[in-house]
């Protein structure tokens, strides 16, 4: 919520209650709104800090699924049974709008949180308004923490994107059995960490090893990191990657990823890079946030033996993470290891700020792709 935004006010059935929504999510369509005024005491509050505008309108079902405490790609390659079993869960929400009541089987979108453990709520509100159900798996909570923390000078908290894609597939096979869900119309989208999970959920490296019974029909990744694989084939589902050229996660690695897909003949894998846009360009406000600072040469590559590499531009500086005993092992060349850590484990403040052009274009792509691949 920004100063000057419009606040739409909507009456519930019977007129006894009302809920409010920001014009960032729903541009006002009637005269029943007012301009927001924010005093200094409440500057920076989000709409969701005041009230969850549409919570009472959705029907929520808690979904439980079994998963494993995997770490990086090697754990998938070696099978799942040698990993600790975990219980995961998430919330399946059905829109409660009157216009949605006649739908027997809902299309569904998985919403995968960012490293802070949250989703960008306005997308969920819009999906519900479009009569699309949503599912949020709580990936971090299943592993005992609410957010990732990457500062290596302190004790890190790190649930990897490979754990996220495993949970997404395990939950997908459970949610697909719900009688009110159209299993052929399930998409997945995410932000930052969640965007990377979204991409990983269409990579055959993961699909072949996890062997889910179902696949996603649409992948929409906002400002992710892009891994690379020797087995670079994917599912046939469309993928859209949206990010800015000022992002602290390198857009060049996603450009390389898409080029590989184009060379394979995949015409439905797209990347849009917005000029001047930073990480989290769809949030309100601006400021510096502490987090990962990743070099464009931090090219994390997995070969067909399941071994993880960092492959910078100079082949003589390639480093086998698996042979080192993992990211924090001590079995490899110290100089090459130090270089790999410098490229991939930078940490510090980075600017994130709202970019209205990038946000507006993202909203258009988001709504158009949901309409095309989940509603038609």
Secondary structure, DSSP 8 states (H G I E B T S, - for coil): --TT-EEEEEE-TTSS-EEEEETTTS---SS-EEE----GGGTT--HHHH--TTGGGSEEEEEEEEEE---SHHHHHT-STTS-EEEEEEEEEE---GGGTT-SSEEEEEEE--TTS---HHHHHHHHHTT-EEEEE-TTGGGT-SS-B--TTS--B---HHHHHHHHHHHHHHHTT-TTEEEEEEEEEEETHHHHHHHHTTBHHHHHHH--S---SEEEEES----EESS--B-SSEEEEEEETT-SS-HHHHHHHHHHHHHTT-TTEEEEEETT--TTTTSSSEEEEEEEE--TT--EEE-TTS-EEE--SSGGG-EETTTTTSTT---S-HHHHHHHHHHH-EEEEEEEE--HHHHHHHHHHHHHHHIIIII-
